[in-house]
Amino acid sequence: MATQRRGNPKVRQGVVVGDKMQKTVVVEVQTKIQHPQYKKFIRRRNRFKAHDEHGCRTGDKVEIVETRPLSKTKRWRVRKVLERSMED
């Protein structure tokens, strides 16, 4: 039986800001929204805990995708690493 995909999961791009946990990374996603009254663009940032099987490090640019709850705070997983950081 073929595996079925349910719905249309959210996909975000962000930068890994924490990798101290085992198989979990903290990804910071920045978005720009326009203020409803003043029309100025404001930068907003969200931090997501994502399941990591790729061995991401701090500074890597990654794509994360919404998934079922994996733990108390983890609802995302790393789909792919877009750009590796040059730290070492």
Secondary structure, 3 states (H helix, E strand, C coil): CCCCCCCCCCEEEEEEEEEEECCEEEEEEEEEEECCCCCCEEEEEEEEEEECCCCCCCCCEEEEEECCCCCCCEEEEEEEEEECCCCC
